[in-house]
Amino acid sequence: MSRTPPRTRTGPRPPRIGLALAGGGPLGAIYEIGALCALDDSLDGLDLNACEHYVGVSAGGFIAAALANGITPRELCETFIEDRPRLDGFDPAWLMQPAWGEFAQRLRTLPRLAGEAAWSWLVQGKALSQALERLGAALPAGVLDNDTIHREIARLFSRPGRSNRFSDLRARLTLVATDLDTGEAAPFGQPGWDQVPISRAIQASAALPGLFPPVQIGGRHYVDGALKKTMHASVALDDGVDLLLCLNPLVPYHATPESTHGGRIPALVEGGLPVVMSQTFRSMIHSRLVLAFERYERIYPHTDIVLIEPDQRDAELFFANTFSYRQRREMAEHAFQRTRALLRLRAGRLAPQLARHGITIDHAALADPERRLIDTRYRPADSAVATRLHRVLDELQRRLPATAERAAGPLPRRSAPRRAFH
């Protein structure tokens, strides 16, 4: 894929460009890799490995940390999408390790909890249902071991030229988790929060309740950063970036007769509980995002903010399971092409906005119908890693069809309007 040399910005100082990446599970990561490759291919003067500030939440946290460590979008694509490992030692099996330690710890509490329940019922005279509520503390807080994620990413970032320490990075990196006991955001990488290893912060930011146990750091317990905010873009805005690029992979679906194709259901209720819960979850996180960006436009009028996300009429992305990896090549290529189409559609509005920061749109690249992300000459079926990856994540999809939706909480009162760029 050809690239022209980056343009330098004239003026007293180079532009301060930030990148904020939301979560969204494996599907969200696939979308973000495809979209980032499209930006890298279509925008001259933009170096996604040389941003001033990276902000990542959940799955977006790993991608943000990888970019800050000098790993390119193309390397991410070749390793996680095309099964052509550029990052040594990647093994998808660590995504599916049972949380044996969590199970054992909870099991040890069962005799004590059973005794307390019996005492409440037999001696204190409490209702049986009330007494049995005590046994709920014996249930594991997560079913998969996310400590392996920390160890594997620590090993990846220990390679020459990379670092697992926030202080060693040239750019600022903020990985946001949520303090389980207070509900407050924990901005790892910010002053006072930067002594934690990057890999541990990624583990905490992606600890989706019910799927992974909360992560203990410094005597506190942390869970997925998206529980507080969808993207936490204000972290980079408060840092004074001139241009903030934001990627959000999950949007609610707008089902209309013209957007329904390939046998898709005309009404979401016909898809049953999984589809209804997916729409509920997406609507909830997107409405928060819309409200946040309306606020950003008022508070940061001198910062150019570009939000890139899927079209809400995009059935291909909506009906792809959030935890599925089997369709990753098709979904990454789809995200690449849809982002290119979006850039073409918004070029007139984006061109002057980006030009203020030394970035130009490569119209020839966008107009090239042969431009592809995935190398069709490579056959992923020849890769043993691909086979194992399919098996592991398909099993995850089977076991946990609605874990993320249950963790989202109630649906907000305000619905989200459709936006592609802000």
Salt bridges, closest charged atoms under 4 A:
ASP41 OD2 - ARG371 NE 2.96
GLU52 OE2 - ARG16 NH2 3.36
GLU75 OE2 - ARG86 NH2 3.24
GLU78 OE2 - ARG84 NH2 3.95
GLU78 OE1 - ARG86 NH1 2.71
GLU82 OE1 - ARG84 NH1 3.42
ASP83 OD2 - ARG328 NH2 2.25
ASP88 OD2 - ARG159 NH2 2.87
ASP91 OD2 - ARG388 NH1 2.99
GLU102 OE2 - ARG106 NE 2.81
GLU116 OE2 - ARG112 NH1 3.22
GLU116 OE1 - ARG134 NH1 3.39
ASP147 OD2 - ARG151 NH1 2.78
ASP147 OD1 - ARG200 NH1 2.67
GLU152 OE1 - ARG155 NH2 2.73
ASP168 OD2 - ARG165 NE 3.43
ASP179 OD2 - ARG220 NE 3.11
GLU184 OE2 - LYS228 NZ 3.86
ASP239 OD2 - ARG16 NH2 3.54
ASP239 OD2 - HIS53 ND1 2.98
ASP239 OD1 - ARG172 NH1 3.00
ASP242 OD2 - ARG13 NH1 2.81
GLU294 OE2 - ARG414 NH2 3.29
GLU294 OE2 - ARG419 NH2 3.22
ASP304 OD1 - ARG356 NH2 2.66
ASP304 OD2 - HIS357 NE2 2.65
GLU309 OE2 - HIS286 NE2 2.98
ASP311 OD2 - ARG313 NH2 2.80
ASP314 OD2 - HIS334 NE2 2.68
GLU316 OE2 - HIS261 ND1 3.90
GLU316 OE1 - ARG264 NH2 3.66
ASP368 OD2 - ARG371 NH1 3.77
ASP375 OD2 - ARG84 NH1 3.43
ASP375 OD1 - ARG377 NE 2.98
ASP394 OD2 - ARG326 NH2 2.67
GLU395 OE2 - ARG398 NH2 2.60
GLU395 OE2 - ARG399 NE 2.71
